[in-house]
């Protein structure tokens, strides 16, 4: 019982958003969120995938809890390419998930910062975080 009590104590020592992340989505999700917090400034605009199909980061309200106070926006389902072409601003970041965004298109104006082999973030060339 003592090892479980120590696990609970470690969990309760985390900020609320980290506790929620690990309990609802798991350790890998929490690690990715910590990476995003490190790379994306709090005053940045963040582009999320379209709301269809539903995923953790396509739900802007769910994502806002974890990425607050960043300014979040979804690309539309039918306008992903146009959306990615528009987001060339110096303080705009694009979440790079398994199927979003089209990598070639995002690389035209942004620099890819990997979290692992599959996901990361596209950052402005002069605002590469870290």
C-alpha positions in Angstrom: 0.0 0.0 0.0 2.9 2.3 0.7 4.1 2.5 -3.0 0.5 3.4 -4.1 0.4 6.1 -1.4 3.7 7.6 -2.7 2.2 7.6 -6.3 -0.8 9.5 -5.1 1.4 12.0 -3.3 3.5 12.6 -6.4 0.3 13.1 -8.4 -1.1 15.6 -6.0 2.1 17.6 -6.1 1.6 18.3 -9.8 -0.3 21.4 -11.0 -4.0 20.7 -11.8 -3.5 20.7 -15.5 -0.7 18.2 -15.3 -2.8 15.9 -12.9 -5.7 16.1 -15.3 -3.5 15.3 -18.3 -1.9 12.2 -16.8 -5.2 10.9 -15.3 -7.3 11.4 -18.5 -4.7 10.9 -21.3 -1.6 9.3 -19.8 2.1 10.0 -19.3 2.9 10.4 -23.0 0.3 13.1 -23.4 1.6 14.9 -20.3 5.2 14.8 -21.7 4.0 16.3 -25.0 2.1 19.0 -23.2 5.2 19.9 -21.2 7.1 20.0 -24.5 4.5 22.4 -25.9 4.6 24.6 -22.8 8.4 24.8 -23.2 8.4 25.6 -26.9 5.3 27.8 -27.4 5.2 31.2 -25.6 2.2 32.0 -23.6 1.3 34.9 -25.9 1.4 32.8 -29.0 -1.3 31.9 -31.4 -1.6 28.1 -31.8 -3.3 26.4 -34.8 -5.1 23.1 -34.1 -6.4 20.5 -36.4 -10.0 20.6 -37.7 -12.8 19.6 -35.4 -13.5 16.5 -37.5 -12.7 13.8 -36.8 -12.6 14.4 -33.1 -9.3 14.1 -31.3 -7.8 15.5 -28.1 -6.4 18.6 -29.8 -9.2 19.1 -32.3 -11.5 20.1 -29.4 -10.5 23.7 -28.9 -12.2 23.8 -25.4 -10.4 20.8 -24.2 -7.1 21.9 -25.6 -7.6 25.4 -24.1 -7.5 23.9 -20.6 -4.0 22.4 -21.2 -2.5 25.3 -23.3 -4.0 28.4 -21.6 -3.3 31.3 -22.0 -2.3 30.7 -25.6 -4.7 31.9 -28.3 -6.1 28.7 -30.0 -7.7 28.3 -33.5 -8.9 25.3 -35.5 -8.4 25.0 -39.2 -11.6 24.2 -41.0 -12.2 20.7 -42.3 -12.5 21.8 -45.9 -9.7 24.4 -45.8 -6.7 22.9 -44.2 -4.2 23.9 -47.0 -5.6 27.5 -47.1 -5.4 27.7 -43.3 -1.8 26.5 -43.2 -0.9 29.0 -45.9 -2.4 31.8 -43.9 -0.6 31.2 -40.7 2.8 32.7 -41.5 2.9 35.2 -38.5 6.0 35.5 -36.3 4.1 34.4 -33.2 2.0 31.6 -34.7 2.7 27.9 -34.0 1.1 24.8 -35.5 0.7 21.6 -33.6 2.3 18.8 -35.6 0.2 15.7 -35.0 0.2 12.4 -36.7 -1.9 13.5 -39.7 -1.9 17.3 -39.3 -0.8 19.5 -40.9 0.5 18.6 -44.3 4.3 18.6 -43.5 5.5 20.0 -46.8 3.1 22.9 -46.7 3.8 23.8 -43.1 7.5 23.6 -43.7 7.2 26.5 -46.3 7.0 29.1 -43.5 7.7 27.2 -40.3 10.5 25.2 -38.7 9.6 21.8 -37.4 10.6 21.0 -33.8 10.1 17.3 -33.1 8.9 15.9 -29.8 9.3 12.3 -31.1 9.3 10.5 -34.4 5.6 11.3 -35.1 4.6 14.6 -33.4 6.0 18.0 -32.5 5.3 21.6 -33.4 5.9 24.0 -36.3 7.4 27.2 -35.1 8.2 30.6 -36.7 11.8 30.5 -38.0 12.9 33.2 -35.6 10.9 32.0 -32.6 12.0 28.4 -32.3 11.2 28.1 -28.6 13.4 26.4 -26.0 
